Amino acid sequence: MDRFSRQHGDGRRTVRALLERPPSVEEEGWSHAALELFGADPELEWVPVVGSGNRPLAIAGRPLGMNVEPRLAGLQEVRPDETLPEAVRRAMARPSSDRLVPLMRCDSHERYVAVVRVERIIGELADAFEAQPLPSPQS
């Protein structure tokens, strides 16, 4: 099965294959808990902050530069059957500071399930574009 196998019936690629499940932290004490997770995993960039019932409230980003506290970003939900172009268009329509904040996947009860990193969506779209033959120049 290739990496583009998660498609609509019409062949459009969806975000389903790009879902990831980073650990989440509870609302109370979120900053300290997120810093511990970031310290334990140098690859971890984002940690969902959840409230009661595992409902997502925000997403905490790894501190950058001289900042010592994680930054909080708002949430934008994504459906597993949402196409890659739909998802990236919505992400890019956000304010510039939030464009690369992961999209959140919730279940039917609005509980945290997974995230999709926007960089992965862009990478998949770039790979799909490169895989297409370029039209020959018109003479």
C-alpha positions in Angstrom: 0.0 0.0 0.0 1.6 3.3 -1.0 1.4 6.5 1.1 -1.3 8.0 -1.0 -3.6 5.1 -0.5 -6.0 7.0 1.8 -8.1 8.7 -0.9 -11.6 9.7 -1.6 -13.4 7.4 -4.0 -12.6 10.0 -6.7 -8.8 9.7 -6.0 -8.3 12.9 -4.0 -5.8 12.5 -1.2 -7.0 13.1 2.4 -5.4 14.0 5.7 -6.2 10.6 7.2 -2.8 9.1 6.5 -1.1 12.1 8.1 -2.7 12.0 11.5 -0.3 11.8 14.4 -1.0 11.5 18.1 1.5 13.4 20.2 0.9 13.2 24.0 -1.5 15.8 25.5 -1.4 17.7 28.7 -4.2 18.6 31.1 -5.3 22.2 31.4 -4.2 22.6 35.0 -0.4 22.8 35.1 -0.2 22.6 31.3 2.9 24.8 31.0 5.0 22.7 33.3 3.8 19.4 31.9 4.4 20.6 28.3 7.9 21.7 29.2 8.6 18.3 30.6 7.4 16.6 27.4 9.5 19.0 25.2 12.5 18.4 27.4 12.1 14.6 27.0 11.6 14.6 23.3 13.7 17.1 21.2 11.5 16.2 18.1 8.2 17.2 19.8 7.1 20.6 18.6 3.4 20.8 19.7 1.4 19.4 22.6 -2.4 19.5 22.7 -3.8 21.0 25.9 -7.0 19.3 26.9 -9.7 19.9 29.5 -12.3 17.6 31.1 -13.4 14.8 28.9 -10.2 15.0 26.9 -11.7 18.0 25.0 -9.0 20.1 23.3 -8.6 23.7 24.5 -5.5 24.9 22.8 -2.2 23.6 21.5 1.1 24.4 23.1 4.2 25.0 21.0 7.8 24.5 22.0 9.4 27.7 23.4 11.4 29.5 20.7 14.5 31.7 21.1 14.7 33.4 24.5 11.2 32.4 25.5 11.0 30.1 28.4 7.3 29.4 28.3 5.5 27.4 25.7 3.3 29.5 23.4 -0.4 28.8 23.2 -2.2 28.7 19.8 -5.8 28.4 19.0 -7.4 25.3 17.4 -8.6 24.5 14.0 -10.3 21.2 13.5 -9.8 18.9 10.5 -11.9 16.0 9.3 -10.1 12.8 8.4 -11.7 12.8 4.9 -10.7 16.4 4.3 -8.6 16.7 1.2 -5.0 17.9 1.4 -5.7 21.1 -0.7 -8.8 21.9 1.5 -6.8 21.5 4.7 -3.8 23.6 3.6 -6.0 26.4 2.2 -7.8 26.7 5.5 -4.5 26.6 7.4 -3.0 29.3 5.2 -6.0 31.5 5.7 -5.2 31.9 9.4 -3.1 34.8 10.7 0.6 34.4 9.7 1.7 33.5 13.2 -0.7 30.5 13.3 -0.4 29.1 9.7 1.9 26.3 10.7 0.0 25.4 13.9 -1.1 21.8 13.5 -4.8 21.1 12.7 -6.7 19.2 15.4 -8.7 16.0 14.8 -11.5 15.3 17.3 -14.0 12.5 17.5 -17.8 12.8 17.3 -17.9 13.7 21.0 -15.3 16.5 20.5 -12.5 14.6 22.2 -8.9 15.0 21.1 -7.9 12.2 18.7 -4.8 13.4 16.8 -3.2 16.3 15.0 -2.0 16.9 11.4 1.1 19.0 11.0 0.7 21.5 8.2 4.3 20.9 7.1 3.4 17.3 6.3 0.4 18.4 4.2 2.6 20.8 2.3 5.2 18.0 1.8 2.6 15.6 0.5 1.3 18.2 -1.9 4.8 19.0 -3.1 5.5 15.2 -3.7 2.2 14.8 -5.6 3.1 17.8 -7.7 6.5 16.5 -8.5 5.1 13.1 -9.4 2.9 14.6 -12.1 4.5 14.9 -15.6 5.0 18.5 -16.6 3.2 19.5 -19.8 5.5 19.7 -22.7 6.2 23.3 -23.9 4.0 24.5 -26.8 5.9 25.2 -29.9 
